[in-house]
């Protein structure tokens, strides 16, 4: 998810051009994201930008102009992390209109959500939106199939395989903390909770073959 933030942040400041001119960079977002019919910077482009960022970061994307289409992609998360997708309603909660961006964090009083996105004040910016407008948070999957290493993973292990395990645990609703590639006590506790949830696995905190198979079954049935 850090790659999503990195790619989007490099575009900060890209803005619409007033009058009859169009910013070619915004038109490029549309073209590269598969919206070749969009030839201007006046069309609402928050979902265009989100699709472009997801494409560049090699994550899932909706391929739709509608901001609310992001509510149907990835996994719903209750406790978002920076880099997750955040979707808001506009005009009316029950209308089709909305806004989509990248979650960056809550304000200290929890009344606003800082969001990195396109078409915010007619530019790529970090803006604060009221929590009252929140529709949901989604965590995207990488384009490639989610896979976990064949070897057992347990407390003390480090590396990309552990980070992928941590991502998978979060996608299934078990919180191991930050996906930092370090199999520590929080990851071990999340694995034990997963094993207890199964009703049949040995609760030992080791991500063995049976545990990983059960974890992937939870993700694939959502």
Backbone as ProteinMPNN parsed JSONL, in Angstrom:
{"seq_chain_A": "XXXXXXXXXXXXXXXXXXXXXXXXXXXXXXXXXXXXXXXXXXXXXXXXXXXXXXXXXXXXXXXXXXXXXXXXXXXXXXXXXXXXXXXXXXXXXXXXXXXXXXXXXXXXXXXXXXXXXXXXXXXXXXXXXXXXXXXXXXXXXXXXXXXXXXXXXXXXXXXXXXXXXXXXXXXXXXXXXXXXXXXXXXXXXXXXXXXXXXXXXXXXXXXXXXXXXXXXXXXXXX", "coords_chain_A": {"N_chain_A": [[0.814, -1.212, 0.0], [2.089, 1.125, 0.47], [3.286, 1.715, -1.927], [1.159, 2.64, -3.423], [0.642, 5.084, -2.152], [3.1, 6.362, -2.632], [3.201, 6.62, -5.451], [0.905, 8.178, -5.978], [1.522, 10.479, -4.514], [3.614, 11.624, -5.915], [2.326, 13.033, -7.814], [1.201, 15.243, -6.687], [-0.17, 18.49, -6.75], [-0.721, 18.622, -9.458], [-3.006, 20.108, -11.546], [-6.24, 21.219, -12.763], [-6.621, 23.16, -15.763], [-7.6, 26.462, -16.264], [-10.291, 27.899, -18.236], [-10.518, 27.216, -21.76], [-8.48, 25.444, -22.111], [-6.81, 22.301, -21.379], [-5.295, 20.297, -18.879], [-2.675, 18.389, -19.913], [-1.61, 16.282, -18.471], [-3.629, 15.305, -16.809], [-5.415, 14.413, -18.73], [-3.806, 12.415, -19.693], [-3.804, 10.65, -17.499], [-6.381, 9.612, -17.768], [-6.301, 8.399, -20.315], [-4.247, 6.424, -20.029], [-5.351, 4.891, -18.03], [-7.389, 3.668, -19.287], [-9.587, 5.097, -20.159], [-10.167, 6.309, -22.76], [-12.037, 7.858, -23.967], [-12.255, 10.173, -22.568], [-11.252, 13.384, -22.927], [-10.627, 15.723, -21.724], [-10.095, 17.943, -18.865], [-12.224, 18.491, -17.34], [-14.219, 16.661, -16.8], [-15.372, 14.812, -14.012], [-12.758, 13.51, -12.194], [-11.78, 11.931, -10.094], [-12.057, 9.133, -9.731], [-10.851, 8.311, -12.057], [-8.207, 9.09, -11.547], [-7.669, 7.454, -9.311], [-7.895, 4.94, -10.48], [-5.748, 5.115, -12.247], [-3.546, 5.353, -10.499], [-3.751, 2.876, -9.14], [-3.321, 1.17, -11.306], [-0.633, 1.79, -11.992], [0.625, 1.014, -9.642], [0.166, -1.63, -9.708], [-2.126, -2.825, -8.634], [-5.492, -3.997, -7.967], [-8.179, -2.562, -9.9], [-11.106, -0.583, -10.65], [-11.869, 0.165, -13.195], [-13.829, 1.919, -13.838], [-15.702, 5.002, -14.069], [-17.251, 5.87, -12.015], [-17.164, 6.889, -8.71], [-18.209, 5.444, -6.549], [-17.989, 2.866, -7.363], [-15.767, 1.739, -6.293], [-16.476, 0.712, -3.888], [-17.08, -1.896, -4.27], [-14.809, -3.315, -4.658], [-11.857, -5.119, -3.738], [-11.288, -5.611, -0.201], [-13.466, -5.002, 2.523], [-12.547, -2.916, 5.229], [-12.365, -2.297, 8.713], [-10.564, -0.967, 10.304], [-8.659, 1.192, 8.954], [-5.553, 1.564, 7.118], [-2.901, 3.797, 6.158], [-2.928, 4.236, 2.686], [-4.99, 2.565, 2.073], [-8.139, 2.484, 0.295], [-10.554, 5.067, 0.321], [-13.971, 5.914, 0.404], [-16.462, 8.316, -0.239], [-19.732, 9.827, 0.166], [-21.473, 12.117, -1.962], [-23.578, 14.969, -2.207], [-25.963, 13.383, -1.529], [-26.452, 10.656, 0.715], [-27.7, 8.448, -0.44], [-27.539, 8.794, -3.133], [-26.058, 8.424, -6.454], [-23.723, 9.68, -6.595], [-20.316, 10.382, -5.658], [-17.078, 10.349, -4.016], [-13.684, 9.357, -4.339], [-10.618, 8.376, -2.852], [-7.346, 8.178, -1.363], [-6.747, 6.89, 1.758], [-5.232, 8.658, 4.415], [-5.183, 9.268, 7.086], [-6.783, 10.07, 10.27], [-8.084, 13.15, 11.617], [-7.089, 14.761, 14.708], [-9.289, 14.994, 16.391], [-10.942, 13.139, 15.306], [-12.906, 13.879, 13.53], [-12.508, 14.412, 10.89], [-11.188, 13.127, 7.792], [-8.129, 12.691, 6.404], [-7.241, 12.807, 3.07], [-5.667, 11.649, 0.18], [-5.846, 12.433, -3.107], [-7.227, 12.716, -6.476], [-8.817, 15.439, -8.302], [-9.529, 17.038, -6.17], [-10.361, 19.986, -4.984], [-9.964, 20.662, -7.589], [-7.506, 19.546, -8.209], [-4.63, 17.365, -7.71], [-4.323, 16.532, -4.473], [-3.921, 16.694, -0.853], [-6.59, 16.477, 1.127], [-9.077, 17.293, 3.626], [-11.875, 15.458, 4.653], [-15.195, 15.269, 5.881], [-16.04, 12.939, 8.428], [-18.646, 12.29, 8.472], [-19.417, 11.955, 5.875], [-18.45, 9.545, 5.089], [-18.421, 6.48, 3.343], [-17.099, 4.04, 3.238], [-14.149, 1.962, 3.735], [-11.688, 0.378, 1.717], [-9.505, -2.344, 1.063], [-7.118, -2.981, -1.287], [-6.172, -5.686, -3.474], [-3.144, -7.067, -4.816], [-2.517, -7.353, -8.355], [-1.56, -9.86, -9.165], [-2.234, -13.283, -8.255], [-2.933, -13.872, -4.851], [-0.444, -15.212, -2.904], [1.26, -17.446, -0.673], [4.294, -18.278, 1.055], [5.745, -21.601, 0.833], [7.019, -22.725, 3.017], [6.842, -23.212, 6.612], [5.877, -20.517, 8.75], [6.854, -18.682, 11.556], [7.075, -17.219, 14.887], [9.671, -14.856, 15.08], [10.614, -15.15, 12.516], [11.506, -13.424, 9.46], [10.997, -11.245, 6.613], [9.841, -11.085, 3.124], [7.91, -13.068, 2.801], [6.697, -13.187, 5.305], [5.581, -10.638, 5.399], [3.671, -10.897, 3.373], [2.053, -12.82, 4.52], [1.098, -11.329, 6.689], [-0.366, -9.35, 5.331], [-2.343, -11.002, 4.198], [-3.606, -11.983, 6.499], [-4.769, -9.629, 7.473], [-6.531, -9.056, 5.391], [-8.344, -11.087, 5.775], [-9.47, -10.35, 8.124], [-8.071, -10.504, 10.509], [-5.928, -9.039, 12.76], [-2.593, -8.375, 12.472], [-1.037, -6.243, 13.051], [1.209, -3.776, 11.665], [2.251, -4.463, 8.314], [5.148, -5.377, 8.302], [6.975, -7.341, 7.797], [8.073, -8.693, 9.908], [7.783, -11.314, 12.061], [6.293, -11.069, 14.809], [5.004, -10.784, 18.228], [2.363, -9.796, 17.839], [1.655, -10.697, 15.299], [1.841, -13.433, 15.73], [-0.215, -13.707, 17.609], [-2.392, -13.047, 15.995], [-2.364, -15.181, 14.179], [-2.933, -17.292, 15.916], [-5.528, -16.575, 16.67], [-6.814, -16.824, 14.232], [-6.491, -19.608, 13.873], [-8.01, -20.551, 16.018], [-10.473, -19.652, 15.184], [-11.019, -21.37, 13.112], [-11.85, -23.742, 14.253], [-10.821, -26.257, 14.1], [-8.086, -26.389, 13.655], [-4.809, -26.775, 15.085], [-3.93, -24.719, 17.784], [-1.311, -23.035, 17.699], [0.108, -20.852, 16.842], [1.745, -20.995, 14.645], [2.226, -20.533, 11.252], [1.493, -22.877, 9.406], [1.135, -25.343, 6.746], [-1.606, -26.19, 6.748], [-2.825, -24.134, 8.17], [-2.329, -21.902, 6.533], [-3.707, -22.676, 4.248], [-6.337, -22.622, 5.19], [-6.533, -19.909, 5.791], [-6.298, -18.715, 3.216], [-8.627, -19.73, 2.107], [-10.595, -18.303, 3.4], [-10.205, -15.736, 2.409], [-10.663, -16.059, -0.319], [-13.353, -16.602, -0.447], [-14.745, -14.311, -0.04]], "CA_chain_A": [[0.0, 0.0, 0.0], [2.991, 2.268, 0.433], [3.516, 2.035, -3.327], [0.013, 3.458, -3.833], [0.881, 6.441, -1.645], [4.269, 6.936, -3.298], [2.856, 7.0, -6.823], [-0.043, 9.292, -5.939], [2.166, 11.671, -3.953], [4.457, 12.262, -6.926], [1.453, 13.844, -8.678], [0.649, 16.373, -5.932], [-0.063, 19.784, -7.41], [-1.271, 18.578, -10.817], [-4.302, 20.789, -11.425], [-6.961, 21.593, -13.969], [-6.277, 24.43, -16.379], [-8.802, 27.258, -16.472], [-10.658, 28.254, -19.598], [-10.739, 26.148, -22.738], [-7.331, 24.546, -22.125], [-6.867, 21.135, -20.512], [-3.983, 19.835, -18.439], [-2.404, 17.127, -20.622], [-1.297, 15.213, -17.522], [-4.905, 14.728, -16.382], [-5.89, 13.647, -19.893], [-2.965, 11.221, -19.742], [-4.328, 9.708, -16.503], [-7.557, 8.953, -18.338], [-5.907, 7.539, -21.434], [-3.485, 5.277, -19.56], [-6.22, 4.061, -17.19], [-8.367, 2.991, -20.131], [-10.745, 5.951, -20.436], [-9.726, 7.097, -23.916], [-13.101, 8.772, -24.378], [-12.113, 11.414, -21.806], [-10.239, 14.203, -23.59], [-10.571, 17.021, -21.056], [-9.879, 17.872, -17.418], [-13.45, 18.97, -16.697], [-14.942, 15.486, -16.319], [-14.964, 14.412, -12.654], [-11.658, 12.584, -12.458], [-11.232, 11.284, -8.896], [-11.959, 7.695, -9.986], [-9.832, 8.177, -13.097], [-6.901, 9.162, -10.888], [-7.51, 6.27, -8.48], [-7.628, 3.84, -11.407], [-4.398, 5.304, -12.776], [-2.606, 5.016, -9.427], [-3.818, 1.426, -8.937], [-2.675, 0.562, -12.467], [0.812, 1.97, -11.882], [1.089, 0.261, -8.473], [-0.141, -3.036, -9.989], [-3.205, -3.289, -7.774], [-6.82, -4.07, -8.579], [-8.841, -1.289, -10.2], [-12.497, -0.801, -11.055], [-12.026, 0.489, -14.62], [-15.092, 2.652, -13.945], [-15.628, 6.416, -13.731], [-18.074, 6.113, -10.832], [-16.381, 6.762, -7.48], [-18.779, 4.427, -5.661], [-17.635, 1.529, -7.846], [-14.684, 1.238, -5.45], [-17.072, 0.009, -2.752], [-17.25, -3.298, -4.635], [-13.508, -3.874, -4.988], [-11.0, -5.378, -2.592], [-11.89, -6.085, 1.042], [-13.875, -3.984, 3.489], [-11.745, -2.888, 6.454], [-12.88, -1.411, 9.76], [-9.439, -0.184, 10.821], [-7.854, 1.454, 7.756], [-4.163, 1.956, 7.186], [-2.552, 4.659, 5.023], [-2.835, 3.494, 1.435], [-6.297, 1.978, 1.779], [-9.042, 3.34, -0.472], [-11.663, 5.601, 1.097], [-15.055, 6.357, -0.479], [-17.408, 9.23, 0.406], [-20.903, 10.22, -0.607], [-21.663, 13.532, -2.278], [-24.96, 15.425, -2.419], [-26.892, 12.627, -0.688], [-25.909, 9.31, 0.957], [-28.366, 7.449, -1.274], [-27.406, 9.117, -4.549], [-24.991, 7.69, -7.129], [-22.528, 10.518, -6.61], [-19.372, 10.121, -4.591], [-15.682, 10.727, -4.197], [-12.775, 8.299, -3.92], [-9.234, 8.787, -2.697], [-6.457, 7.303, -0.594], [-6.767, 7.216, 3.182], [-3.944, 9.037, 4.996], [-5.282, 9.326, 8.545], [-7.85, 10.879, 10.868], [-7.704, 14.322, 12.399], [-6.947, 14.432, 16.124], [-10.614, 14.86, 17.011], [-11.648, 12.074, 14.579], [-14.044, 14.422, 12.784], [-12.138, 14.547, 9.479], [-10.307, 12.101, 7.253], [-7.189, 13.24, 5.436], [-7.358, 11.984, 1.873], [-4.834, 11.972, -0.965], [-6.607, 12.037, -4.283], [-7.384, 13.626, -7.599], [-10.05, 16.232, -8.379], [-9.8, 17.622, -4.852], [-10.044, 21.373, -5.273], [-9.549, 20.635, -8.997], [-6.101, 19.168, -8.321], [-4.179, 16.263, -6.861], [-4.012, 17.189, -3.205], [-4.346, 16.038, 0.378], [-7.695, 17.28, 1.651], [-9.795, 16.712, 4.763], [-13.298, 15.242, 4.422], [-15.941, 14.964, 7.102], [-16.354, 11.521, 8.652], [-20.082, 12.141, 8.219], [-19.601, 11.59, 4.467], [-17.777, 8.277, 4.825], [-19.17, 5.288, 2.933], [-16.356, 2.84, 3.588], [-12.738, 1.781, 3.404], [-11.416, -0.87, 1.024], [-8.097, -2.704, 0.899], [-6.96, -3.602, -2.595], [-5.242, -6.791, -3.663], [-2.266, -6.986, -5.964], [-3.065, -8.0, -9.54], [-1.241, -11.28, -9.182], [-2.935, -14.064, -7.247], [-2.334, -13.869, -3.525], [0.246, -16.466, -2.626], [2.034, -17.487, 0.552], [5.424, -19.208, 0.907], [5.465, -22.993, 1.182], [7.573, -23.094, 4.315], [6.167, -22.724, 7.808], [6.301, -19.22, 9.275], [6.589, -18.611, 12.989], [7.646, -16.08, 15.595], [11.101, -14.675, 14.861], [10.906, -15.12, 11.088], [11.467, -12.109, 8.826], [11.095, -11.261, 5.16], [8.673, -10.821, 2.287], [6.882, -14.067, 3.065], [5.973, -12.771, 6.513], [4.772, -9.472, 5.025], [2.513, -11.391, 2.616], [1.182, -13.446, 5.515], [0.446, -10.252, 7.441], [-1.384, -8.779, 4.445], [-3.438, -11.967, 4.077], [-4.331, -11.991, 7.773], [-5.6, -8.426, 7.544], [-7.612, -9.207, 4.417], [-9.324, -12.024, 6.337], [-10.067, -9.768, 9.314], [-7.262, -10.774, 11.7], [-4.993, -7.916, 12.752], [-1.243, -8.669, 12.957], [-0.283, -4.999, 13.1], [1.753, -3.318, 10.389], [2.881, -5.485, 7.473], [6.552, -4.979, 8.277], [7.826, -8.477, 7.511], [8.64, -9.235, 11.146], [6.81, -12.18, 12.734], [6.394, -10.784, 16.231], [3.901, -11.259, 19.07], [1.039, -9.458, 17.294], [1.393, -11.619, 14.196], [1.592, -14.736, 16.345], [-1.552, -13.672, 18.205], [-3.365, -13.068, 14.893], [-2.388, -16.548, 13.661], [-3.654, -18.104, 16.899], [-6.948, -16.227, 16.565], [-7.251, -17.481, 12.998], [-6.576, -21.05, 14.119], [-9.168, -20.773, 16.889], [-11.652, -19.391, 14.364], [-11.278, -22.519, 12.241], [-12.521, -24.785, 15.012], [-10.202, -27.573, 13.91], [-6.631, -26.3, 13.592], [-4.065, -26.667, 16.333], [-3.675, -23.312, 18.098], [0.095, -22.97, 18.093], [0.715, -19.618, 16.362], [2.623, -21.267, 13.515], [1.521, -20.528, 9.962], [1.88, -24.063, 8.661], [0.388, -25.538, 5.499], [-3.046, -26.246, 7.001], [-3.256, -22.797, 8.59], [-2.321, -21.02, 5.36], [-4.802, -23.109, 3.375], [-7.583, -22.102, 5.764], [-6.501, -18.45, 5.62], [-6.603, -18.393, 1.823], [-10.036, -20.07, 1.837], [-11.415, -17.184, 3.902], [-10.055, -14.608, 1.502], [-11.224, -16.374, -1.634], [-14.812, -16.74, -0.403], [-15.367, -13.006, 0.206]], "C_chain_A": [[0.853, 1.27, 0.0], [3.295, 2.686, -0.998], [2.38, 2.891, -3.873], [0.226, 4.903, -3.399], [2.016, 7.107, -2.414], [3.924, 7.445, -4.696], [1.916, 8.2, -6.831], [0.629, 10.582, -5.482], [3.056, 12.378, -4.966], [3.648, 13.183, -7.837], [0.857, 15.051, -7.951], [0.885, 17.688, -6.666], [-0.55, 19.795, -8.841], [-2.705, 19.095, -10.758], [-4.929, 21.055, -12.79], [-6.496, 22.958, -14.467], [-7.559, 25.193, -16.653], [-9.069, 27.548, -17.942], [-10.82, 27.042, -20.486], [-9.583, 25.157, -22.805], [-7.531, 23.388, -21.146], [-5.451, 20.726, -20.114], [-3.698, 18.488, -19.089], [-2.093, 15.97, -19.668], [-2.572, 14.527, -17.05], [-5.517, 13.902, -17.516], [-5.09, 12.355, -20.022], [-3.403, 10.185, -18.71], [-5.466, 8.897, -17.108], [-7.165, 7.968, -19.428], [-5.209, 6.278, -20.934], [-4.33, 4.339, -18.698], [-7.328, 3.395, -17.983], [-9.609, 3.787, -20.449], [-10.407, 6.883, -21.606], [-10.778, 8.084, -24.395], [-13.016, 10.117, -23.664], [-10.948, 12.213, -22.386], [-10.084, 15.563, -22.927], [-10.3, 16.831, -19.572], [-11.088, 18.381, -16.637], [-14.294, 17.819, -16.159], [-14.438, 15.126, -14.926], [-13.937, 13.288, -12.751], [-11.055, 11.933, -11.219], [-11.072, 9.786, -9.108], [-10.958, 7.409, -11.106], [-8.45, 8.144, -12.453], [-6.647, 7.92, -10.042], [-7.228, 5.049, -9.343], [-6.206, 3.917, -11.957], [-3.353, 4.911, -11.739], [-2.569, 3.511, -9.21], [-3.137, 0.684, -10.082], [-1.156, 0.617, -12.328], [1.395, 1.159, -10.725], [0.832, -1.238, -8.611], [-1.12, -3.636, -8.975], [-4.497, -3.392, -8.578], [-7.325, -2.669, -8.899], [-10.232, -1.561, -10.752], [-12.712, -0.654, -12.556], [-13.355, 1.193, -14.869], [-14.893, 4.101, -13.494], [-16.351, 6.745, -12.429], [-17.269, 5.872, -9.561], [-16.903, 5.647, -6.582], [-18.496, 3.002, -6.145], [-16.53, 0.91, -6.994], [-15.211, 0.534, -4.203], [-17.189, -1.494, -3.01], [-15.919, -3.996, -4.92], [-12.686, -4.104, -3.724], [-11.781, -5.899, -1.399], [-12.281, -4.912, 1.917], [-12.996, -4.07, 4.729], [-12.352, -1.898, 7.438], [-11.796, -0.484, 10.295], [-8.476, 0.084, 9.673], [-6.41, 1.793, 8.09], [-3.882, 2.897, 6.017], [-2.289, 3.841, 3.772], [-4.103, 2.744, 1.095], [-7.134, 2.976, 0.989], [-10.186, 3.795, 0.434], [-12.696, 6.192, 0.136], [-16.048, 7.184, 0.329], [-18.648, 9.41, -0.473], [-20.858, 11.718, -0.872], [-23.14, 13.78, -2.526], [-25.913, 14.724, -1.464], [-26.33, 11.222, -0.484], [-26.482, 8.25, 0.025], [-28.271, 7.737, -2.773], [-26.298, 8.263, -5.162], [-23.665, 8.434, -7.026], [-21.608, 10.233, -5.422], [-17.997, 10.661, -4.891], [-14.811, 9.594, -3.679], [-11.353, 8.84, -3.84], [-8.484, 7.767, -1.855], [-6.42, 7.779, 0.853], [-5.355, 7.519, 3.678], [-3.989, 9.108, 6.518], [-6.446, 10.192, 8.991], [-7.265, 12.134, 11.513], [-7.692, 13.935, 13.875], [-8.288, 14.227, 16.802], [-11.499, 13.842, 16.297], [-12.829, 12.575, 13.744], [-13.777, 14.517, 11.288], [-11.171, 13.436, 9.09], [-9.417, 12.744, 6.193], [-7.054, 12.271, 4.27], [-6.47, 12.523, 0.767], [-5.569, 11.509, -2.21], [-6.629, 13.087, -5.365], [-8.727, 14.322, -7.575], [-10.489, 16.704, -6.997], [-9.374, 19.076, -4.918], [-9.47, 21.506, -6.672], [-8.083, 20.256, -9.18], [-5.844, 17.868, -7.568], [-3.685, 16.892, -5.565], [-4.309, 16.255, -2.043], [-5.371, 16.959, 1.033], [-8.38, 16.546, 2.789], [-11.28, 16.632, 4.448], [-13.969, 14.861, 5.73], [-16.204, 13.47, 7.218], [-17.833, 11.247, 8.413], [-20.343, 11.673, 6.791], [-19.022, 10.218, 4.131], [-18.759, 7.178, 4.434], [-18.423, 4.014, 3.288], [-14.899, 2.903, 3.199], [-12.574, 0.43, 2.72], [-9.908, -1.084, 0.943], [-7.955, -3.493, -0.389], [-5.985, -4.769, -2.546], [-4.323, -6.484, -4.84], [-2.905, -7.724, -7.143], [-2.775, -9.496, -9.568], [-1.994, -11.99, -8.072], [-2.19, -13.999, -5.925], [-1.696, -15.227, -3.27], [1.056, -16.333, -1.344], [3.17, -18.494, 0.375], [5.072, -20.606, 1.384], [5.933, -23.35, 2.584], [6.728, -22.55, 5.469], [6.741, -21.367, 8.221], [5.924, -19.161, 10.745], [7.336, -17.442, 13.605], [9.176, -16.044, 15.45], [11.484, -14.641, 13.404], [10.776, -13.696, 10.549], [11.472, -12.28, 7.313], [9.776, -11.022, 4.451], [7.551, -11.821, 2.538], [6.054, -13.727, 4.285], [5.076, -11.581, 6.198], [3.525, -9.902, 4.252], [1.524, -12.103, 3.547], [0.424, -12.386, 6.29], [-0.644, -9.583, 6.608], [-2.595, -9.704, 4.359], [-4.267, -12.029, 5.361], [-5.262, -10.791, 7.873], [-6.773, -8.503, 6.572], [-8.714, -10.12, 4.953], [-9.928, -11.522, 7.646], [-9.328, -10.047, 10.606], [-6.079, -9.807, 11.697], [-3.626, -8.286, 13.337], [-0.407, -7.414, 13.169], [0.206, -4.617, 11.717], [2.418, -4.461, 9.628], [4.351, -5.137, 7.263], [7.509, -6.133, 8.006], [8.516, -9.084, 8.716], [7.556, -10.025, 11.885], [7.019, -12.04, 14.241], [5.178, -11.265, 16.99], [2.525, -10.938, 18.512], [0.672, -10.371, 16.135], [1.095, -13.01, 14.733], [0.191, -14.796, 16.948], [-2.63, -13.726, 17.129], [-3.49, -14.474, 14.308], [-3.154, -17.456, 14.619], [-5.161, -17.827, 16.847], [-7.556, -16.859, 15.326], [-7.444, -18.974, 13.23], [-7.767, -21.391, 15.012], [-10.469, -20.607, 16.114], [-12.025, -20.601, 13.524], [-12.065, -23.614, 12.952], [-11.883, -26.143, 14.904], [-8.679, -27.539, 13.921], [-6.02, -26.259, 14.983], [-3.69, -25.201, 16.569], [-2.253, -23.184, 18.633], [0.81, -21.717, 17.594], [1.674, -19.8, 15.205], [1.806, -21.318, 12.23], [2.042, -21.695, 9.128], [0.972, -24.232, 7.441], [-1.117, -25.503, 5.723], [-3.589, -24.869, 7.379], [-3.33, -21.858, 7.404], [-3.433, -21.397, 4.383], [-6.13, -22.567, 3.88], [-7.654, -20.587, 5.573], [-6.882, -18.064, 4.199], [-8.052, -18.723, 1.472], [-10.959, -18.962, 2.309], [-11.377, -16.003, 2.946], [-10.77, -14.869, 0.182], [-12.74, -16.516, -1.627], [-15.494, -15.41, -0.174], [-15.926, -12.422, -1.074]], "O_chain_A": [[0.403, 2.34, -0.411], [3.534, 3.863, -1.266], [2.613, 3.776, -4.697], [0.018, 5.831, -4.179], [1.913, 8.27, -2.802], [4.302, 8.553, -5.078], [2.111, 9.137, -7.606], [0.336, 11.657, -6.006], [3.237, 13.593, -4.891], [4.214, 14.015, -8.546], [0.085, 15.805, -8.544], [1.987, 17.964, -7.14], [-0.777, 20.868, -9.4], [-3.523, 18.574, -10.001], [-4.25, 21.109, -13.815], [-6.039, 23.797, -13.691], [-8.505, 24.637, -17.212], [-8.173, 27.45, -18.78], [-11.212, 25.97, -20.027], [-9.688, 24.135, -23.483], [-8.32, 23.485, -20.206], [-4.524, 20.803, -20.92], [-4.423, 17.527, -18.835], [-2.292, 14.807, -20.019], [-2.601, 13.305, -16.904], [-6.068, 12.826, -17.284], [-5.631, 11.322, -20.415], [-3.384, 8.986, -18.988], [-5.516, 7.673, -16.984], [-7.646, 6.836, -19.455], [-5.543, 5.176, -21.369], [-4.064, 3.138, -18.636], [-8.123, 2.639, -17.425], [-10.587, 3.235, -20.952], [-10.37, 8.103, -21.444], [-10.475, 9.024, -25.129], [-13.63, 11.092, -24.098], [-9.799, 11.772, -22.341], [-9.475, 16.465, -23.503], [-10.275, 15.705, -19.076], [-10.999, 18.665, -15.442], [-15.008, 17.984, -15.169], [-13.233, 15.13, -14.677], [-14.215, 12.236, -13.326], [-9.933, 11.431, -11.276], [-10.056, 9.216, -8.709], [-10.294, 6.373, -11.095], [-7.626, 7.285, -12.768], [-5.538, 7.384, -10.047], [-6.406, 4.209, -8.975], [-5.541, 2.893, -12.112], [-2.387, 4.217, -12.058], [-1.491, 2.924, -9.106], [-2.455, -0.315, -9.858], [-0.473, -0.389, -12.522], [2.523, 0.674, -10.81], [1.224, -2.023, -7.749], [-0.97, -4.772, -8.526], [-4.578, -2.933, -9.718], [-6.941, -1.701, -8.243], [-10.501, -2.649, -11.262], [-13.617, -1.264, -13.125], [-13.936, 1.091, -15.95], [-14.04, 4.395, -12.657], [-16.092, 7.78, -11.814], [-16.75, 4.775, -9.353], [-16.115, 4.971, -5.921], [-18.738, 2.04, -5.415], [-16.373, -0.31, -6.976], [-14.459, -0.172, -3.532], [-17.377, -2.274, -2.076], [-15.903, -5.141, -5.372], [-12.813, -3.36, -2.752], [-12.812, -6.551, -1.56], [-11.531, -3.944, 2.045], [-12.727, -5.163, 5.228], [-12.794, -0.813, 7.061], [-12.076, 0.647, 10.69], [-7.566, -0.711, 9.436], [-6.092, 2.244, 9.191], [-4.551, 2.811, 4.988], [-1.524, 2.876, 3.793], [-4.286, 2.326, -0.049], [-6.864, 4.176, 1.015], [-10.719, 3.009, 1.216], [-12.345, 6.882, -0.822], [-16.428, 6.808, 1.438], [-18.616, 9.178, -1.682], [-20.279, 12.483, -0.101], [-23.859, 12.901, -3.0], [-26.597, 15.378, -0.677], [-25.78, 10.647, -1.424], [-25.814, 7.258, -0.268], [-28.85, 7.016, -3.587], [-25.671, 7.466, -4.464], [-22.609, 7.881, -7.335], [-22.064, 9.891, -4.331], [-17.782, 11.343, -5.893], [-15.157, 8.943, -2.693], [-10.941, 9.661, -4.66], [-8.938, 6.639, -1.666], [-6.099, 8.935, 1.13], [-4.413, 6.771, 3.419], [-2.95, 9.019, 7.173], [-7.019, 10.947, 8.205], [-6.097, 12.164, 11.901], [-8.229, 12.891, 14.247], [-8.416, 13.382, 17.688], [-12.673, 13.694, 16.638], [-13.659, 11.78, 13.302], [-14.708, 14.683, 10.501], [-10.446, 12.886, 9.919], [-9.911, 13.279, 5.201], [-6.79, 11.082, 4.452], [-6.511, 13.712, 0.451], [-5.88, 10.326, -2.35], [-6.121, 14.195, -5.198], [-9.663, 13.868, -6.918], [-11.683, 16.759, -6.699], [-8.181, 19.381, -4.91], [-8.606, 22.346, -6.924], [-7.477, 20.605, -10.193], [-6.721, 17.343, -6.882], [-2.745, 17.687, -5.566], [-4.87, 15.174, -2.22], [-5.053, 18.076, 1.439], [-8.277, 15.325, 2.903], [-11.882, 17.619, 4.023], [-13.367, 14.204, 6.58], [-16.547, 12.812, 6.236], [-18.228, 10.104, 8.181], [-21.376, 11.06, 6.521], [-19.105, 9.784, 2.982], [-19.78, 6.967, 5.089], [-19.05, 3.003, 3.607], [-14.47, 3.773, 2.441], [-13.232, -0.544, 3.086], [-9.138, -0.138, 0.777], [-8.585, -4.536, -0.568], [-5.098, -4.83, -1.695], [-4.685, -5.732, -5.745], [-3.734, -8.612, -6.949], [-3.629, -10.299, -9.944], [-2.353, -11.378, -7.066], [-0.961, -14.063, -5.89], [-2.344, -16.264, -3.407], [1.484, -15.239, -0.978], [3.027, -19.461, -0.373], [4.203, -20.777, 2.238], [5.32, -24.176, 3.261], [6.003, -21.566, 5.321], [7.934, -21.108, 8.061], [4.819, -19.54, 11.132], [8.122, -16.765, 12.942], [9.868, -17.04, 15.661], [12.564, -14.158, 13.064], [10.043, -12.872, 11.097], [11.891, -13.313, 6.792], [8.742, -10.79, 5.076], [6.374, -11.462, 2.492], [4.844, -13.951, 4.301], [3.941, -11.515, 6.671], [2.447, -9.341, 4.449], [0.31, -11.996, 3.375], [-0.776, -12.532, 6.524], [-1.723, -9.284, 7.12], [-3.737, -9.249, 4.438], [-5.494, -12.118, 5.306], [-6.407, -10.921, 8.305], [-7.879, -8.066, 6.891], [-9.886, -9.944, 4.618], [-10.796, -12.179, 8.221], [-9.881, -9.855, 11.689], [-5.314, -9.765, 10.734], [-3.501, -8.489, 14.544], [0.791, -7.502, 13.437], [-0.328, -5.085, 10.712], [3.067, -5.321, 10.224], [4.748, -4.666, 6.197], [8.724, -5.935, 7.986], [9.435, -9.891, 8.574], [6.535, -9.464, 12.284], [7.796, -12.769, 14.857], [4.397, -12.063, 16.472], [1.597, -11.728, 18.689], [-0.483, -10.775, 15.999], [0.192, -13.688, 14.242], [-0.507, -15.802, 16.819], [-3.662, -14.37, 17.315], [-4.591, -14.914, 13.976], [-3.939, -18.298, 14.181], [-5.969, -18.748, 16.968], [-8.676, -17.369, 15.364], [-8.459, -19.539, 12.823], [-8.45, -22.392, 14.793], [-11.442, -21.323, 16.35], [-13.203, -20.837, 13.252], [-12.851, -24.328, 12.329], [-12.338, -27.094, 15.539], [-8.044, -28.563, 14.172], [-6.632, -25.773, 15.934], [-3.195, -24.527, 15.666], [-2.017, -23.218, 19.841], [1.991, -21.529, 17.883], [2.355, -18.851, 14.818], [0.821, -22.051, 12.133], [2.906, -21.53, 8.267], [0.146, -23.369, 7.146], [-1.836, -24.852, 4.964], [-4.681, -24.487, 6.957], [-4.288, -21.096, 7.275], [-4.032, -20.521, 3.759], [-6.957, -22.106, 3.093], [-8.708, -20.048, 5.235], [-7.707, -17.172, 4.003], [-8.644, -18.057, 0.623], [-11.992, -18.706, 1.691], [-12.393, -15.352, 2.705], [-11.414, -13.973, -0.363], [-13.357, -16.547, -2.691], [-16.723, -15.366, -0.115], [-16.487, -11.327, -1.06]]}, "name": "protein", "num_of_chains": 1, "seq": "XXXXXXXXXXXXXXXXXXXXXXXXXXXXXXXXXXXXXXXXXXXXXXXXXXXXXXXXXXXXXXXXXXXXXXXXXXXXXXXXXXXXXXXXXXXXXXXXXXXXXXXXXXXXXXXXXXXXXXXXXXXXXXXXXXXXXXXXXXXXXXXXXXXXXXXXXXXXXXXXXXXXXXXXXXXXXXXXXXXXXXXXXXXXXXXXXXXXXXXXXXXXXXXXXXXXXXXXXXXXXX"}
